[in-house]
Amino acid sequence: MRNKIYFITSSLILCYLTIFAQIIERPVYGCFLLQGGTVHTITNGSMEGDVLINEGRITAIGKDLNLPNNCELIDASEKEIYPGFIDAGTKLGLSEISSISLTRDFNEHGNLTPHMQALTAINPNGVPIAVTRVEGITTVLAAPSGGLLPGTAAVIDLFGYNPDQMYAGAKAMILEFPASGKRGRWDRRTAEKIEEDFEQAMERLNNFWKEAVRYKTLSNLETNEIRTIVQYESFLPVLSQEMPLFIEVNRAQDIVNAIEWAKDKEVKVVLTGVAEGWRLTKEILESGFPVITGPVLQTPSRAYDKYDRPYANAGAMHNAGIRVAIRTNETENVRNLPFNAGYAAAYGMGREEALRAVTIVPAKILGLDDQMGSLEVGKKANLFISNGDPFEPRTQIEQVFIRGWKIPMESRHTQLYDQFLERTPGAQMND
């Protein structure tokens, strides 16, 4: 009975949120001429001009472009036009309400579940999706977590009525590298127990890798006698370098261990998290592995570190020559990606490089730079118009386009704002 009541209560909450998350306006698809704005191409500088969108693509960029027939003119004068931001590390679409387990679908049972596909669990109608995209974030990597190999992440554009429509064409295998130290202040394990757990985790990882390589070798033989094993089958794209391996690692010693472990693996490795990367810039640079770091807006990993170490981490790695993208690693607060990048810009990375760290750099790391990450003719029309610098909290995002669709600038947040802005005075209710 207790479980039944819990289920009914959870369902009512979800229904309530879904009702209020509904978008009143509808997306519009067609031809749009954004006229007279400052166009920030990211890869080819900035210019005053126009952007023409047609059939979901950017078809022209320049000055005084002609308005085609049946094309909507959007006045962007005194406005800024940017490519849509990319967050290459989130749980967006995989979780709705963190306190209700029924709405969380990013952590499967088991320690080695690479075959679990995040894309199948995406909820296109999740409230945080609309909240995120109206802030100029048009694309994210939705990643599972928990366990050693928790599953396969997927890149999604933040518009679509089902996961397949949202899929942006790239995936990544997630590896949560074994920790050699305490997992946090709450960790009460002895030094001996920590070492034992680390050695056991590394043994499981190495055994899985060895068996996956053996499975790949057998799969290449011309025989029908090999039995399909889904865990290894799903790992084949990693071993054939068709899919990158994202190694989640944060502490300095763990970063060293991960680099040492991965250096002789013939796979595409990306280091993610990397909270203490500033301590090991030389080692990371020599490895040649790109980095997706964040969140920037967090407290230092060690009590004796300066308060601004997380803010300066991305800049320290970039200035050492490492290719760095910025992520939030969030669900509800993916909308704060511009402010994570803004702090990184202010603490050593610089504004232009911080812009690249949430546009073209993650696009390159994900293998999608021919489709997104900059404003170029032929790329998908993922972009936004703002009235100022998107890293500034006072800036308003005025229009968002995803795959050429003009997106309604509505979300749960804007609806709440309108509701309470026009509320009935309380005194009237007391009469």
ChimeraX attribute file (.defattr): number of C-alpha atoms within 10 A of each C-alpha:
attribute: neighborCount
match mode: 1-to-1
recipient: residues
	/A:1	6
	/A:2	6
	/A:3	8
	/A:4	9
	/A:5	10
	/A:6	12
	/A:7	14
	/A:8	11
	/A:9	12
	/A:10	17
	/A:11	14
	/A:12	12
	/A:13	14
	/A:14	18
	/A:15	12
	/A:16	11
	/A:17	16
	/A:18	15
	/A:19	11
	/A:20	15
	/A:21	21
	/A:22	16
	/A:23	17
	/A:24	11
	/A:25	10
	/A:26	11
	/A:27	15
	/A:28	12
	/A:29	17
	/A:30	14
	/A:31	24
	/A:32	24
	/A:33	24
	/A:34	24
	/A:35	24
	/A:36	23
	/A:37	23
	/A:38	21
	/A:39	26
	/A:40	18
	/A:41	18
	/A:42	19
	/A:43	13
	/A:44	11
	/A:45	10
	/A:46	14
	/A:47	16
	/A:48	19
	/A:49	19
	/A:50	25
	/A:51	27
	/A:52	24
	/A:53	28
	/A:54	20
	/A:55	15
	/A:56	21
	/A:57	21
	/A:58	24
	/A:59	18
	/A:60	17
	/A:61	21
	/A:62	14
	/A:63	14
	/A:64	12
	/A:65	16
	/A:66	10
	/A:67	15
	/A:68	13
	/A:69	7
	/A:70	9
	/A:71	14
	/A:72	15
	/A:73	14
	/A:74	15
	/A:75	13
	/A:76	23
	/A:77	15
	/A:78	12
	/A:79	20
	/A:80	22
	/A:81	29
	/A:82	25
	/A:83	29
	/A:84	28
	/A:85	30
	/A:86	31
	/A:87	31
	/A:88	30
	/A:89	30
	/A:90	22
	/A:91	25
	/A:92	29
	/A:93	30
	/A:94	24
	/A:95	24
	/A:96	24
	/A:97	19
	/A:98	11
	/A:99	9
	/A:100	14
	/A:101	11
	/A:102	14
	/A:103	18
	/A:104	17
	/A:105	19
	/A:106	23
	/A:107	18
	/A:108	16
	/A:109	9
	/A:110	11
	/A:111	15
	/A:112	19
	/A:113	23
	/A:114	23
	/A:115	18
	/A:116	22
	/A:117	20
	/A:118	26
	/A:119	24
	/A:120	13
	/A:121	17
	/A:122	24
	/A:123	19
	/A:124	22
	/A:125	18
	/A:126	21
	/A:127	24
	/A:128	23
	/A:129	26
	/A:130	25
	/A:131	22
	/A:132	23
	/A:133	29
	/A:134	25
	/A:135	25
	/A:136	29
	/A:137	30
	/A:138	26
	/A:139	27
	/A:140	26
	/A:141	29
	/A:142	28
	/A:143	28
	/A:144	29
	/A:145	20
	/A:146	18
	/A:147	20
	/A:148	21
	/A:149	24
	/A:150	27
	/A:151	29
	/A:152	26
	/A:153	27
	/A:154	27
	/A:155	26
	/A:156	27
	/A:157	23
	/A:158	27
	/A:159	23
	/A:160	15
	/A:161	11
	/A:162	14
	/A:163	21
	/A:164	14
	/A:165	13
	/A:166	20
	/A:167	20
	/A:168	20
	/A:169	14
	/A:170	16
	/A:171	25
	/A:172	24
	/A:173	26
	/A:174	26
	/A:175	25
	/A:176	16
	/A:177	23
	/A:178	21
	/A:179	22
	/A:180	19
	/A:181	16
	/A:182	15
	/A:183	12
	/A:184	9
	/A:185	6
	/A:186	7
	/A:187	10
	/A:188	11
	/A:189	13
	/A:190	10
	/A:191	12
	/A:192	9
	/A:193	11
	/A:194	18
	/A:195	16
	/A:196	13
	/A:197	17
	/A:198	17
	/A:199	15
	/A:200	13
	/A:201	18
	/A:202	18
	/A:203	12
	/A:204	16
	/A:205	17
	/A:206	13
	/A:207	12
	/A:208	16
	/A:209	16
	/A:210	12
	/A:211	12
	/A:212	20
	/A:213	16
	/A:214	12
	/A:215	19
	/A:216	18
	/A:217	10
	/A:218	14
	/A:219	17
	/A:220	8
	/A:221	10
	/A:222	8
	/A:223	8
	/A:224	7
	/A:225	9
	/A:226	11
	/A:227	9
	/A:228	10
	/A:229	11
	/A:230	12
	/A:231	17
	/A:232	21
	/A:233	15
	/A:234	19
	/A:235	23
	/A:236	17
	/A:237	18
	/A:238	17
	/A:239	20
	/A:240	13
	/A:241	13
	/A:242	15
	/A:243	21
	/A:244	22
	/A:245	24
	/A:246	24
	/A:247	24
	/A:248	22
	/A:249	26
	/A:250	21
	/A:251	21
	/A:252	16
	/A:253	16
	/A:254	19
	/A:255	27
	/A:256	15
	/A:257	16
	/A:258	19
	/A:259	21
	/A:260	13
	/A:261	13
	/A:262	16
	/A:263	13
	/A:264	8
	/A:265	11
	/A:266	11
	/A:267	17
	/A:268	19
	/A:269	25
	/A:270	19
	/A:271	23
	/A:272	28
	/A:273	24
	/A:274	26
	/A:275	24
	/A:276	24
	/A:277	25
	/A:278	20
	/A:279	17
	/A:280	17
	/A:281	19
	/A:282	14
	/A:283	15
	/A:284	24
	/A:285	17
	/A:286	11
	/A:287	15
	/A:288	15
	/A:289	19
	/A:290	22
	/A:291	28
	/A:292	30
	/A:293	29
	/A:294	29
	/A:295	24
	/A:296	27
	/A:297	18
	/A:298	15
	/A:299	15
	/A:300	17
	/A:301	16
	/A:302	12
	/A:303	8
	/A:304	7
	/A:305	11
	/A:306	11
	/A:307	14
	/A:308	16
	/A:309	20
	/A:310	26
	/A:311	26
	/A:312	19
	/A:313	24
	/A:314	35
	/A:315	24
	/A:316	22
	/A:317	26
	/A:318	22
	/A:319	15
	/A:320	14
	/A:321	15
	/A:322	21
	/A:323	21
	/A:324	27
	/A:325	31
	/A:326	31
	/A:327	29
	/A:328	27
	/A:329	24
	/A:330	19
	/A:331	21
	/A:332	20
	/A:333	14
	/A:334	26
	/A:335	22
	/A:336	20
	/A:337	27
	/A:338	27
	/A:339	17
	/A:340	23
	/A:341	32
	/A:342	24
	/A:343	23
	/A:344	29
	/A:345	22
	/A:346	14
	/A:347	19
	/A:348	19
	/A:349	24
	/A:350	17
	/A:351	18
	/A:352	11
	/A:353	22
	/A:354	27
	/A:355	27
	/A:356	22
	/A:357	30
	/A:358	27
	/A:359	29
	/A:360	27
	/A:361	27
	/A:362	30
	/A:363	24
	/A:364	17
	/A:365	20
	/A:366	20
	/A:367	17
	/A:368	17
	/A:369	16
	/A:370	14
	/A:371	19
	/A:372	28
	/A:373	31
	/A:374	27
	/A:375	29
	/A:376	22
	/A:377	15
	/A:378	15
	/A:379	18
	/A:380	25
	/A:381	30
	/A:382	32
	/A:383	25
	/A:384	26
	/A:385	24
	/A:386	22
	/A:387	18
	/A:388	16
	/A:389	17
	/A:390	23
	/A:391	19
	/A:392	11
	/A:393	12
	/A:394	10
	/A:395	13
	/A:396	16
	/A:397	21
	/A:398	16
	/A:399	20
	/A:400	27
	/A:401	28
	/A:402	26
	/A:403	26
	/A:404	23
	/A:405	23
	/A:406	22
	/A:407	22
	/A:408	18
	/A:409	19
	/A:410	17
	/A:411	22
	/A:412	19
	/A:413	16
	/A:414	12
	/A:415	16
	/A:416	11
	/A:417	12
	/A:418	10
	/A:419	11
	/A:420	9
	/A:421	9
	/A:422	8
	/A:423	9
	/A:424	10
	/A:425	8
	/A:426	8
	/A:427	7
	/A:428	7
	/A:429	7
	/A:430	6
	/A:431	5
